[in-house]
Amino acid sequence: MALEQATGRTLNDLLTEGVIRPLGLERTTLPPVDLTSPQLRGYHLPEDRSAPVDVSDDLLGFGNGAPYGVLTTADELSTTLVALMQGRLVPQQQVDEMIKISPVALASGYHDGLGLET
């Protein structure tokens, strides 16, 4: 992963020191290395209403940027997003860039900045 190569630190350490600890999160983590863990089960419900498909070992398929994604609760996700938008996780200038809509994006019909839709 690019972050690990750039910093020489693990993603878990970066997440813990940059987000989890400063925000006092208690139920946010990266999944265990063993993705076959019976505690982590996820299912896709097909549109044709056929049997659910176990996608537990395909957490990247949920659209997460990091391999296997970040596991959290709705409350802690909300806490993290509020802290991000308030400039408590990154400098406010970076937040402003995340939400600034580029002319190219706008011309293409998109209304998002660097990953955050407004």
N, C-alpha and C positions, 0 to 999 in steps of 0.2 A: 504494500500500500504506500502511496506517495507520502502521506504524513509520517509514517514510520521511517521511511528512507530519508526524508528531509530533516527529521529531528533526532533520529537515532533512538527513539523511545517507542514503546508499544502503544497501540491505539487505546488499550485499556488504561494505561498510565495517563495518557493525554486526556481521555474522557473523565477519569477520576479527578485529576488535578485541575482541569479547566472548567468542568461543569458540575460533576456530582458533588464533590466536597464543598465548593464555594456556595452552591445553592442548597446544601443540606439535604440532598435527595437520598432516599433510603431504599427505593425500589426500582432503580434504574441501573442497568448493567449491560454488558455484552453477553451474549449467550455463551455457555460453556463450549470448550473446544469439541467435545463429543456431542455432535448435533443429533445423535440418535437417542439422546436422553429421553426417557419416557415423560419427564416433567414438561418438555417443550413439544407440544403437539399443535399443529395448525392445519386447518382444512379449507379447501376451496369448494364452494358449492356451485356446481355447473348450472348454467342457465336452463338446461333441459331437465333439471330437477332429478338427474340420476344420482347415484350414490356419491357422497362427499369423497373428495380426493385428498389423501394425506400429503401435505406439502411441507411437513415439518423440517425436512432436510434441504429445503430450497428457500431459505429465508431471503436470499438475494432477490428472489422472484417477487417479493413484496414491494420492490422499488426502493429499497434502502440503498444509500450511497456506499456504506461500508459493507464488507463481506459479512453476512449473517445479520446485519442490522443491529439496532439498539433495542433492548427490551425495557419497557417502562410502563407506567400507568397513565391514565388520562390526566390525572391531577398533576403528576410530575412532568408530563409533556407540556401542560399548560404553564406550569411554573417556569420551565425552560424557555418557552417561547416568549413569555412576558419579560423575562430577564434579558433575552436576546434583543428584543425590540426596545428595551430601556437602555441598551448600551452597557449592560453589566457583564456581558460575556466577551464582547469585542468592542473596540472603540466606536462611538456613535457615528463617526465618519464612514466606517465600514458598513454599519447598519443602513445608513443613508444610501450607499452604493447598492446594497442588496435590494432595496425597494425602488430605486430609480429606474424608470422605464426607458429603455434605449429607443431611439428613433427607429432602428432596424426592427426591434421587436414589435413596436407599435405598428409599423407599416406592414408587418406580417400577421397582424391580428392578435398578437400576444400582449398581455397586460402584466407582465412580470419583469422583475429586475434580475439580479443575480441569484435566482433560486427562490425568491419570495414574490408571490403574486399580490398585487395591491387591489 
